[in-house]
Every structure is written in C-alpha cells, then in structure tokens.
C-alpha cells in the first residue's frame, strides 16, 4: 500500500461509483479508457495502490458500508459535471480556433518593431492550454476527440464558406467583390489552419502524455512547456507556408514564422501558470 505521503495518480483515476451495482468507475490516465471494476476486486488489485488517499478512503467507505455511504465520487453527480466541463472546453477550443482563422485575413504591421503578424497569433497559443487541460483531466483519447471535433467543425465551415462565394451576388452591391476576396483568403487560411492544427495539437497531446509517463506525473510545468514548444514550431511552419506561399516571398514568410514562434513561446511560458 502507499505511504502516508500523498502522491499524484500515475496510472489510474477514480471517477465515481455506479449506483446499486457495487462497481467502481476508473479511468486509465494514459489512454483515457474507462473501466468498471467490482469494489471487492479493486481492493485486491494494483489499482488501489495508485489512487490518492482521498480516493482510497472513499472506496473503503463504500465497501464497508455495503454501498450505502455517500461520497464525493457519486457517479450521478460527477458524471454530469465532468461532461459539462468537457463540452465547455470543446466549445472554447472551437471558438479560439475559429477566431484565429478569421483574424488571419488581417495582417498587422508594427512599425516600431518592423514586424508583420496576424491578430490570431496572440490567441491561438491558448488552444494548446485547452488541449493540455483536456489531456490532464480526461486523458489522451478524449483530448484527441476534442481535437478531431474542432478539426471537423472547421472543415465543415470551410465547405460552407467556399460554397457562398459561388452564389450569385446582388448587382451593384459594393461589398460583393471584397466579400469574395476575403472568403477566398479565409478559405486558404482555414485549409492551412486545419492541417497545421491537426498535426501540432496531436504532437502537443502526445508529448504531454509521453512526458507525463516518463516523469511519473511530476513536473507539470516541464510537460506543458516542452509539449507546447515543439507544437508551436510545427504549427507556425506548416500554417504560414500553406497560407502565404505564392502570395509572399519565402524570406517574408520565414520572418512571419520566426515572429510567430517567438510570440507563441512567450505564451508557452505563460500557459504554465493556469495549467
């Protein structure tokens, strides 16, 4: 059994109890897989040794009370709250992603620094924070589902926006031509963003999980920083070259890439605090 010193869960996390069936709901942290184990079996397994002191105490309370004792892990309550939080994080990821894609159409030139950036460069790094929270709270599998949800949603929006550019416009409407130009640029940005987002976020979630295993769930700041560090580099190169290739010189694109990496690295350090 564990010592009296409290340690972080490494392999398993208690999610709750299934009412009237004497089942304990456990999540495998590395994969996000949910398993159900009978309460008398879990007391004889290795799982009990990996749980926190509070989780272990509530399992024993449930066992010795014959399932009658109420705990902070009642599945009827925690299940709803847990999934509401998961949905909220998914929507946050989606909103941040949409904003950065649309804001890409606006290039901002800062004369004092002689640099050109997009407004989304200050917001997009927050998507890595959201994915990190999803990974830490729900496991790699559900974090990847959130990434795929955001990717599929943006791909659907891309199809709809592209379709609107082919609709006949009102004759004489002054915004018809600018709208088509903006949608064309947004569509190219969405394509670039979809590809870069999918690759970078998968790298981010994978590295976060891998570093977590190697450090036995210690040093959260290290896995948050390094997973974001490599993901930012991949994202900036893929996005900028797909979005701006052919419309700008390669040297100018590289400048934007380096500036984006520098700004996003600052956010990588900042992300450590809320994570």
C-alpha positions in Angstrom: 0.0 0.0 0.0 1.0 3.6 -0.4 2.9 5.6 2.3 1.1 8.3 4.2 2.7 10.9 1.9 0.2 12.0 -0.8 1.3 11.5 -4.4 -0.2 12.1 -7.8 -2.1 9.4 -9.6 0.2 7.8 -12.1 -1.9 5.1 -13.9 -5.5 5.3 -12.7 -8.0 7.9 -11.5 -11.3 7.3 -9.6 -14.3 8.8 -11.5 -17.1 7.5 -9.2 -19.3 4.6 -8.2 -22.1 3.1 -10.2 -25.2 3.1 -8.1 -26.7 -0.3 -6.9 -24.1 -2.4 -8.8 -21.1 -2.2 -6.5 -19.0 -1.1 -9.4 -16.1 1.4 -9.3 -15.6 3.6 -12.3 -11.9 4.0 -13.1 -10.1 5.9 -15.9 -6.8 4.7 -17.3 -4.9 8.0 -17.3 -2.5 7.2 -20.2 -5.3 6.4 -22.7 -8.5 7.9 -21.2 -10.1 4.4 -21.2 -13.0 4.0 -18.7 -13.2 0.6 -16.9 -15.7 -0.7 -14.4 -14.4 -3.0 -11.6 -16.3 -4.6 -8.7 -15.5 -2.9 -5.5 -14.3 -6.2 -3.8 -12.0 -6.9 -6.7 -10.4 -3.5 -6.8 -9.3 -3.8 -3.2 -7.2 -6.8 -4.2 -5.7 -5.2 -7.4 -2.8 -2.9 -8.1 -5.3 -0.1 -8.9 -5.9 0.7 -5.2 -2.1 1.3 -4.7 -2.1 4.0 -7.4 -5.1 6.0 -6.2 -4.9 9.1 -3.9 -5.6 8.9 -0.2 -9.0 10.6 -0.7 -10.0 8.1 -3.4 -8.8 5.1 -1.4 -10.7 6.3 1.7 -13.9 6.7 -0.2 -13.6 3.2 -1.8 -13.2 1.6 1.6 -16.1 3.7 3.0 -18.2 2.4 0.1 -17.1 -1.2 0.6 -17.6 -1.4 4.4 -21.0 0.4 4.2 -22.2 -2.1 1.6 -22.6 0.7 -0.9 -24.8 2.9 1.4 -22.3 5.6 2.2 -22.4 8.8 0.2 -19.1 10.1 -1.1 -17.8 13.0 -3.2 -17.5 10.5 -6.1 -21.1 9.6 -6.6 -21.3 9.0 -10.4 -24.8 10.6 -10.8 -23.4 13.9 -9.8 -19.8 13.8 -11.1 -20.7 12.3 -14.4 -22.9 15.3 -15.4 -20.5 17.9 -14.2 -17.5 16.2 -15.7 -19.1 16.1 -19.2 -20.4 19.6 -18.9 -16.8 20.7 -18.3 -15.6 18.6 -21.2 -18.2 20.2 -23.5 -17.3 23.7 -22.3 -13.6 23.0 -23.1 -14.5 21.7 -26.5 -16.5 24.8 -27.3 -13.7 27.0 -26.0 -11.2 25.2 -28.3 -13.6 25.6 -31.2 -14.2 29.3 -30.6 -10.5 30.1 -30.3 -9.8 28.1 -33.4 -12.5 29.9 -35.5 -11.3 33.4 -34.3 -7.7 32.8 -35.2 -8.7 31.5 -38.7 -10.9 34.5 -39.5 -8.4 37.0 -37.9 -5.7 35.6 -40.3 -7.1 37.8 -43.0 -5.9 40.9 -41.2 -2.1 41.4 -41.4 -0.9 43.8 -38.7 2.3 45.8 -39.3 4.1 47.1 -36.2 6.4 49.8 -37.4 8.4 50.2 -34.2 9.5 46.6 -34.4 9.3 46.3 -38.2 7.3 43.1 -38.0 4.2 41.7 -39.6 1.8 39.5 -37.6 -1.8 38.4 -37.5 -4.1 39.1 -34.5 -4.7 35.4 -34.0 -1.0 34.8 -33.0 -1.8 36.2 -29.6 -4.9 34.0 -29.1 -4.0 30.7 -30.9 -1.5 29.6 -28.2 -4.4 29.3 -25.8 -5.6 26.3 -27.8 -2.5 24.4 -26.5 -3.5 25.3 -23.0 -7.1 24.0 -23.5 -5.7 20.7 -25.0 -3.3 20.4 -22.1 -6.2 20.7 -19.6 -8.2 18.2 -21.6 -5.2 15.8 -21.6 -4.6 16.1 -17.9 -8.3 15.9 -16.9 -9.7 13.4 -19.4 -6.8 11.5 -20.8 -5.2 11.3 -24.3 -8.1 9.6 -26.0 -10.7 12.2 -25.1 -8.3 15.1 -25.8 -7.8 13.7 -29.3 -11.5 13.5 -29.8 -11.8 17.2 -28.9 -9.1 18.0 -31.5 -10.9 16.0 -34.1 -14.2 17.7 -33.2 -12.6 21.2 -33.7 -11.0 20.0 -37.0 -14.2 18.5 -38.4 -16.2 21.6 -37.4 -13.8 23.9 -39.1 -13.6 21.7 -42.2 -17.4 21.9 -42.4 -17.3 25.7 -42.1 -14.7 25.8 -44.8 -17.1 23.9 -47.2 -20.0 26.3 -46.4 -17.9 29.5 -46.8 -16.5 28.2 -50.1 -20.0 27.5 -51.3 -21.2 31.0 -50.5 -18.6 32.5 -52.8 -20.2 30.8 -55.8 -23.7 32.2 -55.1 -24.8 35.0 -57.4 -24.4 38.4 -55.8 -26.6 41.4 -55.9 -25.7 43.7 -58.9 -24.2 46.9 -57.7 -23.6 45.8 -54.1 -20.2 47.3 -53.2 -19.3 44.5 -50.8 -19.7 41.7 -53.3 -16.2 41.7 -54.7 -14.4 42.4 -51.3 -16.5 39.6 -49.7 -15.4 37.1 -52.4 -11.7 38.1 -51.9 -12.0 37.8 -48.1 -13.7 34.4 -48.2 -11.1 33.2 -50.7 -8.3 34.2 -48.3 -10.2 32.8 -45.2 -10.7 29.5 -47.1 -7.0 29.2 -47.8 -6.3 30.1 -44.2 -8.8 27.5 -43.0 -7.1 24.8 -45.1 -3.7 25.8 -43.8 -5.0 26.0 -40.2 -6.8 22.7 -40.4 -3.6 20.9 -41.5 -1.3 22.7 -39.0 -3.8 22.4 -36.2 -4.3 18.7 -36.6 -0.5 18.0 -36.7 0.5 20.4 -34.0 -2.2 19.5 -31.5 -1.6 15.8 -32.0 2.1 16.4 -31.3 1.2 18.5 -28.3 -1.1 15.9 -26.7 1.2 13.0 -27.5 4.3 14.7 -26.0 2.3 15.8 -22.9 1.2 12.2 -22.3 4.7 10.8 -23.0 6.5 13.2 -20.7 3.9 12.6 -18.0 4.7 8.9 -18.1 8.5 9.5 -18.1 8.3 11.8 -15.1 5.7 9.7 -13.2 3.1 12.6 -13.4 5.6 15.0 -11.8 6.9 18.4 -13.1 3.7 19.6 -14.8 5.5 22.8 -15.9 8.0 20.7 -17.9 5.5 18.7 -19.9 3.3 21.8 -20.5 6.2 23.8 -21.8 8.0 21.3 -23.9 4.8 19.8 -25.5 3.8 23.4 -26.5 7.4 24.2 -27.6 7.6 21.6 -30.3 3.9 22.0 -31.3 4.3 25.8 -31.8 7.3 25.3 -34.2 5.4 22.7 -36.3 2.2 24.8 -36.4 3.9 28.0 -37.4 5.9 26.5 -40.3 3.0 24.4 -41.7 0.4 27.2 -41.4 2.5 30.1 -42.8 3.8 28.3 -45.8 0.4 26.9 -46.8 -1.4 30.1 -46.1 1.0 32.6 -47.7 3.0 30.5 -50.2 2.8 32.1 -53.7 1.4 35.5 -52.3 4.6 36.5 -50.5 8.3 36.0 -50.8 9.7 33.0 -48.9 12.0 35.3 -46.9 9.0 37.3 -45.8 7.1 34.1 -44.9 10.1 33.0 -42.8 10.1 36.3 -41.0 6.4 35.8 -40.1 7.2 32.2 -39.0 10.0 33.3 -36.7 8.0 36.1 -35.2 5.0 33.8 -34.6 7.3 31.2 -32.9 8.8 33.9 -30.6 5.4 35.2 -29.6 3.9 31.8 -29.1 6.9 30.7 -27.0 6.1 33.6 -24.6 2.6 32.2 -24.3 4.1 28.7 -23.8 5.7 30.0 -20.7 2.5 31.9 -19.7 0.5 28.7 -20.1 2.4 27.0 -17.3 0.7 29.2 -14.7 -3.0 28.4 -15.4 -2.2 24.8 -16.3 
